[in-house]
Amino acid sequence: MEQRPPFRGTAWYSILESLLGQVDREPTLRAVAELACKELGAERATVFLVDRTRRLLRGTVALGTEGRPLEIPLDEDSVAGWVCLTGRAVRIDDARGDLSAFDPRLRHDDRVDRLVGYATRSLCATPLRVRGEIIGVLEALHPEPGRFSAQDAERLEDLGAVAGLVLHVAGLYQDIKDLREVERRKSDFIDLLAHEIKEPIAAVQMLADFAMEMEQDPAERHRLLARIVLRARQVTALVNELLEVSRVKRGLVLGEVRPVDLTELAAAAARGMEDLAERRAVTVRLELDRATPPARIDDGLAPYVFSNLLSNAIKYTDGGGTVRLCVRPEAEGALIEVFDTGIGVPPGELRHLFREFYRASNARSRGVDGTGLGLVAVKEIVERYGGRIGVDSTLGKGSRFWVWLPAGRDGD
């Protein structure tokens, strides 16, 4: 077997140290994986990072100069999971053989192999640490058995030591970028809020002045008062949404946490949106399966989930369009779906929809009222009670927002 010189002190070590200048995490992940391939003569390499909240390992497989995102459970049913949980490096001559000599719990799960269409035989893996904490796993892979030596395993550990520092620095930079983005969106939100409140209040003041001058024209006075009421309602609705979001963010329970009939909430939400739908000339259709199990949720917050999703669908659908609200059983729970034939969401913006203060570019350009906080509140409500939320959309053709909630009955 070919012997390679120690990694520490080589040109590659210096090159990896220079990666500390990298500031974006994804290019750094690919660079580390590709360097592992070159240094160990591996065909492929994987850098996994730990997502402890979701108990996942998320990584990038080096395929030449390309990368492919992966997610696998953080458990001992994979070599990467075992390395992460035990903190031990491992060198395996044949992943298809008996691995009990290393640890009775250790096994090579071929989930990753199936995902990327690859059959791993030789494998080296090492944990990535920052200040003693394991943040990920670096793996080198080969389709032939016995390809990696003990020296290769040591080289991979050296590489992993520096790679952990590289990824830590990249992560810090990403955190700074995220904080700056939040601050920017907060500033945009304050500007938006000032505009959203200032404009109707100014209109109310102007209309009130006109109404006071129309004492001799009751019909015109009545028309102006009706417009004042409409504008006042707009401000009230905006303030109510802000208060609702604030309560959700603080984790307050507004009602009673109990099993709730979602089909009844859906029907009530549709009735509450009749005026908006009529003004927008949008048809709202209900498809409710009465066999849908109840969900255990705060009955004071649950109506907001329906009203927000339904009002958004109506506001972003042109006259003559259709919105469908569907509730049905699914996977030991209940599925809520809101379909619309509206403007849709640009593909690159879908992943941002559930971020604070974010509004899609085509929504902003239409001048539709909104704060960019409603979907954030819905997501927090849904996830607080064990559910999930998502969206599918085609630009110019419409969107589908969905919520899944686990079934919950008295005594659960």
C-alpha positions in Angstrom: 0.0 0.0 0.0 1.3 3.4 -0.9 2.7 5.4 2.1 2.0 9.1 2.3 3.9 11.6 4.3 2.4 13.1 7.5 -0.2 15.7 6.9 0.9 18.2 9.6 3.6 20.6 8.2 2.8 19.9 4.6 1.7 22.3 1.9 -1.8 21.0 2.3 -1.8 21.8 6.0 -0.9 25.4 5.1 -3.6 25.5 2.4 -6.2 24.4 4.9 -5.1 27.0 7.4 -5.6 29.6 4.7 -9.2 28.4 4.5 -9.7 30.3 7.7 -10.1 33.2 5.4 -13.2 31.6 4.0 -16.4 33.3 5.2 -19.2 31.2 3.6 -20.0 27.8 5.2 -21.0 25.8 2.1 -17.8 26.6 0.0 -15.8 25.7 3.2 -17.6 22.4 3.6 -16.9 21.5 0.0 -13.2 22.6 0.2 -12.6 20.5 3.3 -14.3 17.4 1.8 -12.3 17.7 -1.5 -9.1 18.2 0.5 -9.8 15.0 2.4 -10.2 13.1 -0.9 -6.9 14.4 -2.2 -4.9 13.7 0.9 -6.2 10.2 1.6 -6.6 9.1 -2.0 -10.3 8.7 -1.3 -12.9 8.7 -4.0 -15.4 10.7 -1.9 -15.6 12.5 1.4 -18.4 13.8 3.5 -18.4 16.7 6.0 -21.4 16.4 8.4 -22.4 19.2 10.8 -24.6 18.4 13.8 -28.1 19.8 14.1 -28.9 18.9 17.7 -32.3 20.6 17.7 -33.5 18.3 14.9 -31.2 15.4 15.9 -29.7 15.3 12.4 -26.3 15.2 10.7 -26.3 17.6 7.7 -23.5 17.5 5.2 -22.0 17.8 1.8 -20.6 14.9 -0.3 -17.6 15.8 -2.4 -18.2 14.5 -5.9 -15.2 15.8 -7.7 -15.8 19.6 -7.4 -19.5 19.3 -6.9 -21.5 19.0 -3.7 -24.8 17.3 -2.7 -26.7 18.2 0.5 -27.5 15.3 2.8 -29.4 14.7 6.0 -29.3 11.6 8.2 -30.6 10.9 11.7 -28.1 11.5 14.6 -28.1 8.0 16.0 -25.7 5.0 16.2 -27.2 3.3 13.2 -24.5 5.0 11.0 -20.8 5.3 11.3 -21.0 9.1 11.2 -23.7 9.1 14.0 -21.6 6.6 16.1 -18.5 8.8 15.7 -20.4 11.9 16.6 -22.1 10.4 19.7 -19.0 8.5 21.0 -16.3 11.1 20.0 -14.1 8.3 18.6 -12.3 8.2 15.3 -12.5 4.9 13.3 -10.9 3.2 10.4 -12.8 0.4 8.7 -11.3 -1.9 6.1 -14.6 -3.3 4.9 -17.9 -1.6 5.8 -19.8 -4.7 4.7 -18.0 -6.9 7.3 -18.4 -7.5 11.0 -17.8 -4.2 12.8 -18.4 -5.6 16.4 -14.7 -5.6 17.1 -14.8 -1.8 17.2 -18.1 -1.6 19.2 -21.1 -4.0 19.3 -23.3 -1.0 18.5 -21.3 0.1 15.4 -22.7 -0.7 12.0 -22.5 0.9 8.5 -25.9 2.0 7.4 -26.0 2.4 3.6 -28.6 5.2 3.7 -26.0 7.7 2.4 -24.8 5.1 -0.2 -28.3 4.8 -1.5 -28.8 8.5 -1.6 -25.7 9.1 -3.8 -25.6 5.8 -5.7 -22.3 4.7 -4.1 -21.1 1.5 -2.5 -18.7 2.2 0.4 -16.2 -0.5 1.4 -13.2 1.4 3.0 -14.0 4.2 5.4 -12.2 6.6 7.8 -14.1 9.0 10.0 -13.1 11.5 12.7 -15.1 13.9 14.8 -14.8 17.7 14.3 -14.4 19.6 17.5 -14.4 23.2 18.6 -13.3 23.9 22.2 -13.9 20.3 23.1 -17.5 20.2 21.6 -18.2 17.9 18.7 -19.7 20.0 15.9 -19.6 17.4 13.1 -17.9 14.4 11.4 -15.4 14.2 8.5 -15.5 10.9 6.5 -13.3 9.6 3.7 -14.8 6.8 1.5 -13.6 4.3 -1.1 -15.4 1.5 -3.0 -12.5 -1.0 -2.5 -11.7 -2.7 0.8 -8.5 -2.0 2.7 -7.6 1.3 1.0 -6.8 3.3 4.1 -3.8 2.8 6.4 -3.4 3.8 10.1 -1.3 6.7 8.8 -4.2 7.8 6.7 -6.5 7.7 9.7 -4.0 10.0 11.6 -3.8 12.3 8.7 -7.6 12.6 8.6 -7.6 13.4 12.4 -5.1 16.2 11.8 -7.2 17.5 8.9 -10.3 17.3 11.1 -8.6 19.3 13.9 -8.0 22.2 11.6 -11.3 21.8 9.7 -13.2 22.1 13.0 -11.6 25.5 13.5 -12.3 26.5 9.9 -15.9 25.6 10.2 -16.3 27.4 13.5 -14.9 30.6 12.0 -17.2 30.2 9.0 -20.2 29.6 11.4 -19.4 32.7 13.4 -19.3 34.8 10.2 -22.6 33.3 9.2 -24.1 34.2 12.6 -22.9 37.8 12.1 -24.4 37.9 8.6 -27.7 36.6 10.0 -27.8 39.2 12.8 -27.1 41.9 10.3 -29.9 40.6 8.1 -32.3 40.6 11.0 -31.3 44.1 11.9 -31.8 45.2 8.3 -35.2 43.6 8.2 -36.2 45.2 11.5 -35.3 48.6 10.1 -37.3 47.8 7.0 -40.2 46.7 9.2 -40.2 49.9 11.2 -40.3 51.9 8.0 -43.1 49.8 6.7 -45.0 50.0 10.0 -44.6 53.8 10.1 -46.0 54.0 6.5 -48.8 51.5 7.2 -50.0 53.4 10.3 -49.3 56.9 9.1 -51.2 56.6 5.8 -54.6 55.5 7.2 -54.4 57.9 10.2 -53.6 60.8 7.9 -56.6 59.7 5.7 -58.9 59.5 8.8 -57.9 63.0 9.8 -58.4 64.4 6.3 -61.8 62.7 5.9 -62.9 63.8 9.4 -62.1 67.4 8.5 -64.2 67.1 5.3 -67.0 65.4 7.2 -67.2 68.3 9.6 -67.7 70.7 6.6 -70.5 68.6 5.2 -73.3 69.3 7.7 -75.6 70.4 4.9 -75.0 67.3 2.8 -76.0 64.2 4.9 -75.3 61.8 2.0 -71.8 63.0 1.5 -71.2 63.2 5.2 -72.3 59.5 5.5 -70.0 58.5 2.7 -67.0 60.1 4.4 -67.8 58.6 7.8 -68.0 55.2 6.1 -64.5 55.7 4.7 -63.3 56.8 8.1 -64.6 53.6 9.7 -62.8 51.5 7.0 -59.5 53.3 7.5 -59.8 53.0 11.3 -60.5 49.2 10.9 -57.3 48.9 8.9 -55.2 50.4 11.7 -57.0 48.3 14.3 -56.3 45.2 12.2 -52.7 46.0 11.9 -52.3 46.7 15.6 -54.2 43.5 16.5 -51.8 41.5 14.3 -48.8 43.0 16.0 -50.3 42.2 19.4 -51.1 38.7 18.3 -47.6 38.1 17.1 -46.2 39.6 20.3 -48.2 37.2 22.4 -47.2 34.2 20.3 -43.5 35.2 20.5 -43.7 35.4 24.3 -45.2 31.9 24.5 -48.5 33.1 26.1 -51.5 30.8 26.2 -54.5 32.9 25.2 -57.2 30.3 25.8 -57.3 26.7 27.0 -55.1 24.0 25.6 -57.6 21.3 24.7 -58.7 19.0 21.8 -60.1 21.4 19.1 -62.3 20.5 16.2 -60.3 21.8 13.2 -63.2 21.5 10.8 -65.3 23.8 12.9 -62.4 26.3 13.1 -62.0 26.2 9.3 -65.7 26.9 8.7 -65.7 29.8 11.2 -62.6 31.2 9.5 -64.2 31.1 6.1 -67.3 32.9 7.4 -65.0 35.5 8.9 -63.4 36.1 5.5 -66.6 36.5 3.5 -66.4 40.3 3.4 -62.7 40.3 2.3 -63.4 37.6 -0.3 -66.4 39.6 -1.7 -64.3 42.8 -2.0 -61.6 40.8 -3.8 -64.1 38.9 -6.0 -62.5 35.7 -4.9 -64.4 32.4 -4.4 -63.7 30.5 -1.2 -64.4 26.8 -1.1 -64.4 24.5 1.9 -63.5 20.8 1.7 -63.9 19.4 5.2 -63.6 15.8 6.2 -65.6 15.4 9.4 -63.5 12.3 10.2 -60.5 14.5 10.9 -59.3 14.0 14.4 -59.1 16.9 16.8 -55.8 18.6 17.6 -54.7 19.5 21.1 -53.8 23.2 20.8 -54.5 26.5 22.5 -58.1 27.3 21.4 -57.3 31.0 21.6 -54.4 30.8 19.1 -55.7 28.1 16.8 -58.2 30.4 15.0 -55.2 32.6 14.0 -53.6 29.8 12.0 -56.7 29.5 9.8 -57.4 33.3 9.5 -53.9 34.2 8.6 -53.4 31.5 5.9 -56.9 32.2 4.5 -56.6 36.0 4.4 -53.1 35.8 2.8 -54.5 33.5 0.1 -57.4 35.8 -0.6 -55.3 39.0 -0.6 -52.8 37.6 -3.1 -55.4 36.2 -5.5 -56.8 38.4 -8.3 -60.5 38.8 -8.8 -62.2 35.8 -10.4 -59.7 33.5 -8.6 -60.4 30.6 -6.2 -59.1 29.7 -2.7 -59.7 26.3 -1.3 -59.5 25.5 2.4 -59.2 21.7 3.1 -59.0 19.8 6.3 -58.6 16.0 6.4 -57.0 13.2 8.4 -53.4 12.3 7.6 -50.7 10.2 9.3 -52.1 10.1 12.9 -53.0 13.7 12.7 -54.8 16.4 10.7 -53.7 18.1 7.5 -54.8 21.7 6.8 -54.3 22.9 3.3 -55.0 26.3 1.7 -54.8 26.4 -2.1 -55.0 29.6 -4.1 -54.8 30.6 -7.8 -52.9 33.7 -6.9 -49.6 35.4 -7.8 -47.4 32.6 -6.3 -43.9 33.1 -4.8 -40.6 33.5 -6.7 -38.7 30.1 -6.4 -35.7 31.6 -4.7 -37.8 33.2 -2.0 -39.9 30.3 -0.7 -37.3 29.4 2.1 -37.5 32.9 3.5 -41.3 33.1 3.9 -41.2 32.0 7.6 -38.6 34.5 8.6 -39.4 37.6 10.6 -40.4 40.7 8.6 -39.9 39.0 5.3 -42.3 39.6 2.4 -42.0 38.2 -1.1 -40.9 40.7 -3.6 -44.0 40.4 -5.8 -46.2 40.8 -2.7 -44.4 44.1 -1.8 -44.7 45.4 -5.4 -48.5 44.9 -5.4 -48.9 47.2 -2.4 -50.9 44.6 -0.4 -51.0 45.4 3.4 -48.7 43.1 5.5 -46.1 43.1 8.1 -44.1 39.9 7.3 -44.9 38.6 10.8 -48.1 36.6 10.3 -46.5 33.4 8.9 -43.8 33.6 11.6 -46.6 33.5 14.3 -48.4 30.7 12.5 -45.2 28.6 12.4 -44.5 29.2 16.1 -48.0 28.2 17.1 -48.0 25.0 14.9 -44.5 23.9 16.1 -45.3 24.7 19.7 -48.0 22.0 19.6 -45.9 19.4 17.8 -47.0 20.2 14.2 -45.2 21.1 10.9 -45.8 23.8 8.3 -44.7 24.1 4.7 -45.4 25.7 1.3 -45.4 24.8 -2.4 -45.8 27.5 -5.0 -45.6 28.2 -8.7 -45.0 31.8 -9.7 -48.0 33.3 -11.4 -50.1 30.2 -10.9 -50.7 29.9 -7.1 -49.6 28.5 -3.8 -50.4 25.7 -1.4 -49.7 26.3 2.3 -50.1 23.2 4.5 -50.1 22.5 8.3 -50.0 19.1 9.9 -51.0 18.8 13.6 -50.8 15.6 15.6 -54.1 14.1 16.8 -54.9 15.0 20.4 -57.8 13.9 22.6 -58.6 14.3 26.3 -56.2 12.5 28.4 -53.3 12.8 25.9 
